[in-house]
Amino acid sequence: MFNRGSHAAPAGAVQLVGDRTVAGGLGALAEGEWDAVIDTWSKAPRAVQDAARLLEDRVGRYVYVSSCSVYRWAPPAGYDEGAELVEGEAGAEGGDYAALKRGGELAVLESFGAGRSLLVRAGLLLGPYENIGRLPWWLGRIAQGGPVLAPGPRDLPLQYVDVRDMAEWMLDAVESGLSGPYNMMSPQGHTTMGGLLEAVVDVTGSDAELRWTDPQAILDAGIAPWTDLPVWTPPGTDMHDALHAADVSRAVATGLRCRPVRETVADTWAWLQSIGGEAPQRPDRPRLGLAPETEAKVLGL
């Protein structure tokens, strides 16, 4: 495991310390050979380019955790890996998130080619250790109990992937010698908004009352999908098509297995309880969640 040393390597792993953002920061990787790299970088693609160039003759396969954001907005419902992509630059030093991720893909392809690279275009990631605040926010809110604004419709299909399922698929993919791009989230409708929130109520043991609310009433109140109400996007919108309606048949055909939503919810809740109930917050991402006064107003409380 190569990082700046702020997080210890798990038991059994060798830790190499460096900083890919500074000159000479990859020195710890100057020697050695590895079967594969798994790179989760999401900032300037130049850092991916530097690593890929350094390792191209000493690594068998380069796995880059990209994003479904690399598809030009807005991809239609059912889009697969052949959908139109945004522009990106392998050596870029900046840009918006979509361009950064596409640049990272191009940086990997530049050194490893299509045959030795695996581009994992992740969608919504959930599970223990989440530091963005999507599922942890819902767990915290519903654990408080009382009337809860539940964004409808209850049967709205969702797509996400438990990060542990993605990790297992990536390791199997390396062993199998897979290459190319893969949309990485559960099959469409793996669960629904109702399935997710009802699992949260059940797991937390809360007395929360889910009050299912029409999407238009939520939008009319100025509530932002995805951010004020994490995970949720209104049905029939570009946002829902892009985030919850991708074709993932390629990943499923190559072994992606998605655990039940209740397991993801329960394990995330257990992790939160083990660290005192409050999830860590990634400093470069905004806090998510609905203000209590806004929720109360919409619910007429």
C-alpha positions in Angstrom: 0.0 0.0 0.0 1.5 3.3 -1.1 0.3 6.5 0.6 1.5 9.5 2.6 1.6 7.5 5.9 -1.5 9.0 7.5 -3.4 5.7 7.3 -1.6 2.5 8.4 -1.6 -0.5 6.1 -3.8 -3.4 7.0 -2.3 -6.4 8.6 -0.2 -8.4 6.1 0.4 -5.5 3.7 3.7 -3.7 3.2 3.4 0.1 3.5 5.4 2.3 1.2 5.3 6.0 2.0 5.4 8.8 -0.5 3.4 11.7 -2.0 2.4 11.5 -5.6 1.7 15.3 -5.7 5.3 16.4 -5.2 8.5 16.0 -7.3 10.2 12.8 -6.4 7.2 11.7 -4.3 7.0 8.3 -6.0 10.5 7.3 -5.0 9.3 4.4 -2.9 8.0 2.8 -6.1 11.2 3.1 -8.0 12.0 -0.6 -7.6 9.8 -3.7 -7.3 7.4 -5.6 -9.5 3.7 -6.2 -8.8 0.8 -8.1 -10.4 -1.5 -5.1 -10.5 -2.1 -1.5 -9.3 -5.5 -0.4 -8.0 -5.5 3.4 -8.2 -8.4 5.4 -6.7 -7.0 8.9 -7.4 -9.6 11.5 -8.2 -7.7 14.8 -8.6 -5.2 16.0 -11.2 -4.6 13.2 -13.8 -1.0 14.1 -14.0 -0.5 12.1 -10.8 -1.9 9.0 -12.5 0.2 9.6 -15.5 3.4 9.8 -13.4 2.6 6.5 -11.6 1.6 4.7 -14.8 4.7 5.7 -16.6 6.9 4.7 -13.7 5.3 1.3 -13.3 4.4 0.3 -16.9 7.3 -2.2 -17.2 7.0 -3.6 -13.7 3.2 -4.1 -13.2 1.0 -6.6 -15.0 -2.3 -4.6 -15.0 -3.4 -1.2 -14.0 -6.9 -0.9 -12.4 -8.2 2.7 -12.3 -11.3 3.4 -10.2 -13.0 6.0 -12.4 -16.6 7.2 -12.3 -19.8 7.1 -14.4 -19.3 10.9 -14.4 -17.0 10.4 -17.4 -20.1 10.0 -19.6 -21.2 13.2 -21.3 -24.2 14.6 -19.5 -26.8 13.4 -19.7 -26.5 9.7 -20.7 -29.8 8.1 -21.5 -31.4 5.4 -19.3 -29.8 2.1 -20.1 -26.5 3.6 -21.2 -23.5 1.2 -21.4 -19.8 1.6 -21.6 -20.0 2.8 -25.2 -21.9 6.0 -24.3 -20.3 9.3 -25.3 -17.5 10.5 -23.0 -16.4 13.9 -21.8 -13.1 15.4 -22.9 -10.1 14.8 -20.7 -6.3 15.1 -20.7 -3.8 12.6 -19.3 -1.3 15.3 -18.2 -3.9 17.8 -16.9 -3.2 19.6 -13.6 -6.9 20.6 -13.0 -10.4 20.6 -14.3 -13.9 19.5 -13.1 -14.5 16.1 -11.6 -15.6 14.5 -14.8 -12.6 15.7 -16.8 -10.3 14.7 -14.0 -11.6 11.1 -14.0 -11.5 10.9 -17.8 -8.0 12.3 -17.8 -7.0 9.6 -15.3 -8.4 6.9 -17.6 -6.4 8.4 -20.5 -3.2 8.4 -18.4 -3.6 4.7 -17.7 -4.3 3.9 -21.4 -1.3 5.9 -22.4 1.1 3.6 -20.6 -0.8 0.3 -20.3 -2.9 0.3 -23.4 -6.4 -1.2 -23.7 -5.1 -4.7 -23.1 -3.5 -4.2 -19.7 -5.8 -1.6 -18.2 -9.1 -1.9 -16.3 -11.3 1.2 -16.0 -13.9 0.8 -13.2 -16.6 3.4 -13.8 -18.2 3.5 -10.4 -21.6 4.8 -9.6 -22.9 5.4 -6.1 -20.7 3.8 -3.5 -22.1 2.7 -0.1 -20.9 0.7 2.8 -18.8 0.9 6.0 -16.2 3.6 6.2 -18.1 6.0 3.9 -16.8 9.5 4.4 -19.1 11.3 2.0 -22.2 11.2 4.2 -24.9 9.6 2.1 -26.0 6.4 3.9 -24.6 7.7 7.2 -26.8 10.7 7.0 -29.9 8.6 6.5 -28.9 6.3 9.4 -28.4 9.3 11.7 -31.6 11.0 10.7 -33.8 7.9 11.0 -32.2 6.9 14.2 -33.5 10.2 15.7 -37.0 8.9 15.1 -40.2 10.9 14.6 -41.7 11.9 11.2 -39.1 11.6 8.4 -39.4 13.1 5.0 -39.2 10.1 2.7 -38.7 11.1 -0.9 -41.0 9.3 -3.2 -42.1 7.3 -4.9 -41.5 4.4 -2.5 -40.8 2.0 -5.4 -38.3 4.3 -7.1 -35.5 1.9 -8.4 -31.9 2.6 -7.1 -28.5 1.6 -8.3 -25.4 1.6 -6.1 -22.6 -0.8 -5.2 -21.4 -1.8 -1.8 -17.7 -0.9 -2.0 -16.8 -4.4 -0.7 -18.5 -6.0 -3.6 -16.7 -3.7 -6.0 -13.4 -4.6 -4.3 -14.0 -8.3 -4.6 -15.0 -7.9 -8.3 -11.8 -5.9 -9.0 -9.5 -8.6 -7.4 -11.3 -11.3 -9.3 -11.0 -9.2 -12.5 -7.3 -8.9 -12.1 -6.9 -12.7 -11.6 -9.1 -13.3 -14.7 -7.1 -10.8 -16.8 -10.1 -8.6 -17.6 -9.5 -5.3 -19.4 -11.5 -2.3 -20.7 -14.2 -0.2 -19.1 -16.9 -1.5 -16.8 -19.9 0.3 -15.3 -19.8 -0.6 -11.7 -23.0 -0.6 -9.7 -25.8 -3.0 -8.9 -28.3 -4.0 -11.6 -31.2 -1.6 -12.0 -33.7 -1.9 -9.3 -31.4 -3.9 -7.0 -33.3 -2.1 -4.3 -35.8 0.8 -4.2 -36.0 4.0 -2.1 -38.5 2.2 0.1 -36.2 -0.8 0.4 -33.3 1.3 1.5 -35.1 3.5 4.0 -37.2 0.7 5.5 -34.0 -1.3 6.0 -32.6 1.7 7.9 -35.6 1.9 10.1 -35.4 -1.8 10.8 -31.6 -1.9 11.5 -31.6 1.1 13.7 -34.6 0.0 15.7 -36.0 3.5 15.3 -39.6 4.6 15.9 -39.3 6.8 12.8 -42.4 7.3 10.7 -41.5 7.4 7.0 -43.8 10.0 5.3 -43.6 9.3 1.6 -43.7 12.6 -0.2 -44.4 13.4 -3.9 -41.3 14.4 -5.8 -42.8 17.6 -7.1 -43.7 18.8 -3.6 -40.0 18.2 -2.6 -38.7 20.1 -5.6 -41.2 23.0 -5.1 -39.8 23.4 -1.6 -36.4 24.1 -3.1 -34.9 20.8 -1.8 -32.0 19.6 -3.9 -32.0 16.0 -5.0 -28.8 13.9 -4.2 -27.4 16.5 -1.8 -30.2 17.6 0.5 -31.7 14.2 0.3 -28.7 11.9 -0.3 -29.1 9.0 -2.9 -32.5 10.2 -4.1 -33.1 11.6 -7.6 -36.5 12.4 -9.0 -38.0 9.8 -11.4 -38.1 10.6 -15.0 -35.2 13.1 -14.9 -31.8 13.2 -16.5 -30.3 12.8 -13.0 -32.1 9.6 -12.3 -31.3 8.2 -15.7 -27.6 9.0 -15.2 -27.3 7.8 -11.6 -29.7 5.0 -11.2 -30.3 3.5 -14.7 -27.0 2.4 -16.2 -26.6 -0.9 -18.0 -24.2 -3.0 -15.9 -24.7 -6.3 -17.7 -20.9 -6.4 -18.6 -19.9 -6.3 -14.9 -22.6 -8.8 -13.9 -21.6 -11.2 -16.7 -18.0 -11.1 -15.3 -18.9 -12.0 -11.7 -20.2 -8.9 -10.0 -22.3 -10.0 -7.0 -24.2 -7.5 -5.0 -25.2 -8.3 -1.4 -28.7 -7.4 -0.1 -29.3 -3.8 0.8 -30.1 -4.7 4.4 -26.6 -6.2 4.8 -25.0 -3.0 3.6 -27.2 -0.9 5.9 -26.6 -3.1 8.9 -22.8 -3.2 8.5 -22.6 0.5 8.0 -24.7 1.1 11.1 -22.5 -1.3 13.1 -19.4 0.6 12.0 -21.0 3.9 12.9 -21.8 2.6 16.4 -18.3 1.3 16.8 -16.8 4.8 16.2 -19.3 6.7 18.4 -22.1 7.2 15.9 -20.7 10.0 13.8 -19.1 9.3 10.4 -15.9 10.9 9.3 -16.3 13.7 6.8 -14.1 14.0 3.8 -12.8 17.6 4.0 -12.9 18.3 0.2 -16.6 17.4 -0.1 -19.6 19.4 1.2 -21.7 18.1 4.0 -24.9 16.5 2.8 -28.4 16.3 4.3 -31.6 18.2 4.8 -31.9 21.0 7.3 -34.4 20.0 10.1 -36.4 23.2 9.7 -36.9 22.5 6.0 -38.0 19.0 6.7 -40.4 20.2 9.3 -41.9 22.8 7.0 -42.5 20.4 4.1 -44.1 17.9 6.5 -46.3 20.6 8.0 -44.9 20.1 11.5 
